[in-house]
């Protein structure tokens, strides 16, 4: 039993935990440390702040499920101590019963040995179960935190991450980090066995006991000291695996485009390169871990063999009895297991957890890309005052209080303006205000209701069409009417007519089961269902045909009557229903007025170019 690794424990205990879960659901309720609840428990919050280091997070993870790991540790100590007592009981039985021919004493010691085996068997069973449940609870806790952070609408600042990289952190890295929980259980039991064995040997022969008690801590110190290369290898391996997963996710997401361009061979080559890099990193990390564990096991084995040889020489000199010799030999053979496992359960798990903690922290400590404050009310027009960002310099612009405003500008200008309106970037200078209140001073929830900026290619989640649209309406009292109006305004009624299950048709992850035009209309309906005061859209109809585009434009204008809708587009259909047009020449404002004036300006500009 003691030779099992923590990774194996999770797999071998799966059926047992499933049976326990079924028993829990059926009404058989043992104490919580024997049968876990049917639904996952997130557990208490493991502290993570801006100053948390990977090593600190790994340490906090070790003690992240004390409710389960403390009793598991006590049970595991009982198991390993029970195993250490087996040769002790046998040695005493030989000296006091076998050597003397005392049958009654022999029976007593046989019963004591049987009771010891019952103890060590049951303490292992329930201690291991508690440890596994504590590990899975911490893993669930971290996975939910990482997922919540990745999906947070405030976004994450810092370098851009491929979807596959984020997925790899939320799964593989979180899983490996959670194994650190076992360090508060199994190594503690193993160390207890070493100390008990050392104490017994100290009683039999103080030089042997002293060698064990001083040698074991020295080995632990060497473990941590020599684990640096393994930590580095593991970190590189995880980065390479994340990049490969990100490449694969990108290829799947863009498969239609790749197919249309006939670039399958190049896409395949890119993935093979990334996958080969990840494979080579995993092989190098595996070699490092194998060499590390092998060397530590060899050192501990040589250490124990030396103790056994010394005990044999002492027995030949008559310095100990036959029973004492058997006890020493039995303890020497037994103690090799805990010492070897310390190299696996402590060194390897710890040296893997630290680099994984670093990658988890890269998500949990990421600053929000959208900046907000705590002001919870603002009313009035959206205005730019001396605003500068990217190509836009010293912009003074105030939008109307209601109506549809079409904005025609270069892509760089669109990116700068929409990024600020989404609160993902702050102005280099100047300000953006709503009714005189700074946009970045608004509370995050209120700011979404006042100003909602929808990207050109928003993602859908894996659910039905209706569920995706309904997500925009939230839990508002008029939820149903909002959804109904949004479906009609975005022409999603036409989408429902051609889908096999109508609005109940699954869209697939990121909406991949829908066409580009269908995804665009569902995304628009979701944004309309939110009913924000100021809605910012970026080319919302580029993937639909001209007839559908005209329908969407007319319905959009009617649905948003009384609110402000800012559409970055030069679509004729959207321009036709606009109440105001704004035109930028590069990053400079060149026109703000009605549609007729804009058409005249654009016609003159086109004539000049001809």
RACOR-V463460 format. One record per backbone hydrogen bond with DSSP energy under -0.5 kcal/mol. CO is the residue of the C=O (numbers start at 1). NH is the residue of the N-H. If there is no record, write none. Layout:
BEGIN
co/nh
CO/NH
CO/NH
END
This chain:
BEGIN
co/nh
1/4
5/8
5/9
6/10
7/11
8/12
9/13
11/14
13/17
14/18
15/19
16/20
17/21
18/22
19/23
20/24
21/25
22/26
23/28
24/27
27/29
28/30
31/34
31/35
40/42
45/47
49/52
53/57
54/58
55/59
56/60
57/61
58/62
59/63
61/64
63/66
65/68
65/69
66/70
68/72
69/73
70/74
71/75
72/76
73/77
74/78
75/79
76/80
77/81
78/82
79/83
80/84
81/85
82/86
83/86
83/87
84/88
85/89
86/90
87/91
88/92
89/93
90/94
91/95
92/96
93/97
93/98
94/99
97/101
97/102
101/103
102/106
103/107
104/108
105/109
106/110
107/111
108/112
109/113
110/114
111/115
112/116
113/117
114/118
115/119
116/120
117/121
118/122
119/123
120/124
121/125
122/126
123/127
124/128
125/129
126/130
127/131
128/132
129/133
130/134
131/135
132/136
133/137
134/138
135/139
136/140
137/141
138/142
139/143
140/144
141/145
142/146
143/147
144/148
145/149
146/150
147/151
148/152
149/152
152/155
154/369
154/370
162/165
162/166
163/167
164/168
165/169
166/170
167/171
168/172
168/173
169/174
171/175
172/176
173/177
174/178
175/179
176/179
177/180
178/181
179/182
180/183
181/184
182/185
182/186
182/187
185/189
186/190
187/191
188/192
189/193
190/194
191/195
192/196
193/197
194/198
195/199
196/200
197/201
198/202
199/203
200/204
201/205
201/209
205/209
206/210
207/211
208/212
209/213
210/214
211/215
212/216
213/217
214/218
215/219
216/220
217/221
218/222
219/223
220/224
221/225
222/226
224/227
225/228
227/231
228/232
229/233
230/234
231/235
232/236
233/237
234/238
235/239
236/240
237/241
238/242
239/243
240/244
241/245
242/246
243/247
244/248
245/249
246/250
247/251
248/252
249/253
250/254
252/255
254/258
255/259
256/260
257/261
258/262
258/263
259/262
263/267
264/268
265/269
266/270
267/271
268/272
269/273
270/274
271/275
272/276
273/277
274/278
275/279
276/280
277/281
278/282
279/283
280/284
281/285
282/286
283/287
284/288
285/289
286/290
287/291
288/292
289/293
290/294
291/295
292/296
293/297
294/298
295/299
296/300
297/301
298/302
299/303
300/304
301/305
302/306
303/307
304/308
305/309
306/310
307/311
308/312
309/313
310/314
311/315
312/316
313/317
314/319
315/318
321/325
322/326
323/327
324/328
325/329
326/330
327/331
328/332
329/333
330/334
331/335
332/336
333/337
334/337
334/338
335/339
336/340
337/341
338/342
339/343
340/343
340/344
341/345
341/346
342/346
342/347
343/348
344/349
346/350
347/351
348/352
349/353
350/354
351/355
352/356
353/357
354/358
355/359
356/360
357/361
358/362
359/363
360/363
360/364
361/365
363/366
367/157
369/371
375/443
381/435
382/399
383/433
384/397
385/431
387/395
388/428
388/429
389/392
392/389
395/387
395/397
397/384
403/405
403/565
404/406
404/579
404/580
405/567
406/408
406/582
407/409
407/569
408/584
410/414
411/415
412/416
413/417
414/418
415/419
416/420
417/421
418/422
419/424
419/425
420/423
423/371
429/388
431/385
432/439
433/383
434/437
437/434
438/441
439/442
441/374
441/375
442/373
443/447
444/448
445/449
446/450
447/451
449/533
450/534
451/453
452/454
452/536
453/455
454/538
455/458
460/510
461/463
463/507
464/468
465/469
466/470
467/471
468/472
469/472
469/473
470/473
470/474
473/476
476/479
478/482
479/483
480/484
481/485
482/486
483/487
484/488
485/489
486/490
487/492
487/493
488/491
491/494
491/495
492/496
493/497
494/498
495/498
495/499
499/502
501/504
502/505
503/466
505/465
507/513
508/511
509/512
511/514
515/519
516/520
517/521
518/522
519/523
520/524
521/525
522/526
523/527
524/528
525/529
526/530
527/530
527/531
528/531
533/564
534/452
534/536
535/537
535/566
536/454
537/539
537/568
539/542
541/544
545/549
546/550
547/551
548/552
549/553
550/554
551/555
552/556
553/557
554/558
555/559
556/560
558/561
560/563
563/403
564/535
565/405
565/567
566/537
566/568
567/407
567/569
568/539
571/575
572/576
573/577
575/578
580/406
581/593
582/408
583/590
583/591
584/586
585/587
585/588
587/393
588/585
591/583
593/581
594/598
595/599
596/600
597/601
598/602
599/603
600/604
601/605
602/606
603/607
604/608
605/609
606/610
END
